[in-house]
């Protein structure tokens, strides 16, 4: 009887030692598959992904509190035949191109005899300035739906946007989108499927 108990005890000890040895090997093996501090391929790919170019390209230096800057906006003259440059003081913000377009949308001062060029209700949805100088500007559907039409009216709308943005050295051409989509025209006259460069010919001669 005593011999049987001794045999059972030895078998239990042997089984326990084998389990401990197997577990230790497993831990050593799993630890050797990945060196601490190394990223997996997926993590490395995520860390190496560049963020999209942001509209703040036009102004990289963070402004100080209360600072202002002078920008030029282009509105229509009373005859609706030319663009007139108007300087305006606005708060100096990092996204200066976006802020400037917002001022253009607001229109000329109430006491001015100049005419707005952006249709009422239009909202600036997004602006993205690429490193190559292309500014992609996305407006709400009101830019088309509320446009009064006419060849000159359409040209003044488009080039008030283009000329206002190209005052910044980082902007060379402007691509206009409506609700995120490319448009053939705004009112049936001027092709805006391609990016447009500055047009000095529409500015009222001095």
C-alpha positions in Angstrom: 0.0 0.0 0.0 2.8 2.4 0.9 4.5 1.5 -2.4 1.5 2.5 -4.4 1.2 5.8 -2.7 4.8 6.5 -3.4 4.4 5.6 -7.0 1.4 8.0 -7.4 3.3 10.8 -5.7 6.2 10.4 -8.1 3.9 10.4 -11.1 2.2 13.6 -10.0 5.6 15.3 -9.4 6.8 14.2 -12.8 3.7 15.5 -14.6 3.9 18.8 -12.8 7.6 19.3 -13.8 6.8 18.5 -17.4 4.0 21.2 -17.5 6.2 23.8 -15.9 9.0 23.1 -18.4 6.6 23.3 -21.4 5.1 26.6 -20.2 8.6 28.1 -19.8 9.6 27.1 -23.3 6.4 28.7 -24.6 7.1 31.9 -22.9 10.6 32.0 -24.3 9.4 31.2 -27.8 6.7 33.9 -27.8 9.1 36.5 -26.4 11.6 35.8 -29.3 9.0 36.4 -32.0 8.8 40.2 -31.5 11.6 42.4 -30.1 10.2 44.8 -27.5 10.0 48.3 -29.0 9.7 47.1 -32.6 6.6 48.2 -34.5 4.6 45.8 -36.7 4.2 46.5 -40.3 0.7 47.9 -39.9 1.8 50.2 -37.1 4.8 51.4 -39.1 2.6 52.2 -42.0 0.2 54.3 -39.9 3.0 56.3 -38.4 4.5 57.0 -41.8 1.3 58.3 -43.3 1.5 61.9 -44.1 -1.5 64.1 -43.2 -3.5 65.8 -45.9 -2.3 69.3 -46.9 -4.3 71.8 -44.9 -5.5 75.3 -46.0 -3.1 76.9 -43.4 -0.3 76.7 -46.0 -1.0 80.3 -46.8 0.0 81.4 -43.3 2.4 79.2 -41.3 3.5 81.5 -38.5 1.1 81.3 -35.5 -0.3 84.8 -35.0 -0.1 86.7 -31.7 -3.3 87.6 -29.8 -5.1 90.6 -31.2 -2.9 90.8 -34.3 -4.5 92.0 -37.6 -3.4 91.8 -41.2 -4.4 93.6 -44.4 -5.9 91.5 -47.2 -7.3 92.5 -50.6 -10.8 91.5 -51.7 -12.3 91.9 -55.2 -15.8 93.1 -55.6 -17.7 94.3 -58.7 -17.8 97.9 -59.7 -21.3 99.7 -59.9 -21.6 98.9 -63.7 -20.9 95.2 -63.1 -18.1 95.1 -65.7 -14.9 95.2 -63.6 -13.4 94.0 -60.4 -12.3 96.6 -57.9 -9.6 95.7 -55.3 -10.6 96.6 -51.7 -8.2 96.4 -48.7 -9.6 95.2 -45.4 -8.2 94.7 -42.0 -9.0 91.3 -40.6 -7.8 89.3 -37.5 -4.5 87.5 -38.3 -5.3 83.8 -38.1 -3.3 80.8 -39.1 -5.8 79.9 -41.9 -5.6 83.3 -43.5 -6.8 82.1 -46.9 -10.0 80.7 -45.5 -10.6 83.9 -43.4 -10.1 86.0 -46.5 -12.6 84.1 -48.5 -15.1 84.4 -45.7 -14.7 88.2 -46.0 -15.3 88.1 -49.7 -18.5 86.1 -49.1 -19.6 88.8 -46.7 -19.5 91.3 -49.5 -18.5 95.0 -49.7 -19.2 97.5 -46.9 -22.7 98.8 -46.7 -21.7 102.4 -47.4 -19.8 101.3 -50.5 -21.3 101.5 -54.1 -19.5 98.3 -55.0 -21.5 95.1 -55.7 -21.0 91.6 -54.1 -19.7 88.9 -56.4 -20.6 85.8 -54.4 -24.3 84.8 -54.5 -26.2 85.3 -51.2 -26.4 82.2 -49.1 -23.1 80.7 -50.4 -21.0 78.9 -47.8 -17.3 78.1 -47.9 -17.3 74.3 -47.3 -13.5 73.7 -47.5 -10.2 75.0 -48.8 -7.1 73.0 -49.5 -3.8 74.5 -50.7 -1.4 72.0 -52.2 2.4 72.4 -52.1 2.4 73.0 -55.9 0.3 76.2 -55.5 -3.1 74.7 -56.4 -5.9 75.9 -54.1 -9.0 73.7 -54.2 -12.0 75.6 -52.9 -15.3 74.0 -52.2 -18.5 76.1 -52.0 -22.1 75.1 -51.2 -24.7 74.7 -53.9 -25.9 78.3 -53.5 -22.9 79.4 -55.6 -24.7 78.0 -58.6 -28.4 77.9 -57.4 -28.5 81.6 -56.4 -26.3 83.0 -59.2 -28.0 85.8 -61.2 -26.3 84.6 -64.4 -24.9 86.6 -67.3 -21.5 86.3 -68.9 -19.9 89.2 -67.0 -21.6 88.3 -63.7 -20.2 84.8 -63.9 -16.7 85.9 -64.8 -16.7 88.5 -61.9 -17.8 85.8 -59.5 -15.2 83.3 -60.6 -12.3 85.8 -60.8 -13.1 87.6 -57.6 -12.5 84.2 -55.9 -9.4 83.5 -58.0 -7.8 87.0 -57.7 -8.5 87.1 -54.0 -6.7 83.8 -53.3 -3.8 84.4 -55.7 -2.7 87.5 -53.7 -1.0 84.9 -51.4 2.4 83.8 -52.7 1.6 80.1 -52.0 -1.4 80.2 -54.4 -0.8 80.0 -58.2 -4.1 78.6 -59.5 -7.6 78.0 -58.1 -9.9 75.0 -58.7 -13.5 75.7 -57.8 -15.8 72.9 -56.6 -19.5 73.0 -55.7 -20.7 70.5 -53.0 -17.4 68.7 -53.5 -18.0 68.2 -57.3 -16.3 69.6 -60.3 -18.5 71.9 -62.4 -18.5 72.7 -66.1 -19.7 76.3 -65.4 -21.5 78.3 -62.7 -24.1 79.9 -65.0 -23.4 78.4 -68.5 -20.6 80.6 -69.8 -17.2 80.2 -68.2 -15.5 76.8 -68.1 -14.3 76.0 -64.6 -13.5 72.4 -65.1 -9.8 73.2 -64.9 -7.9 75.3 -62.4 -7.7 79.0 -63.2 -4.9 81.5 -62.9 -5.1 85.2 -61.9 -6.9 87.5 -64.3 -5.6 91.1 -64.2 -7.6 92.1 -67.2 -10.9 92.2 -65.3 -9.5 94.7 -62.7 -10.8 98.2 -63.1 -8.1 100.4 -64.6 -6.9 103.3 -62.4 
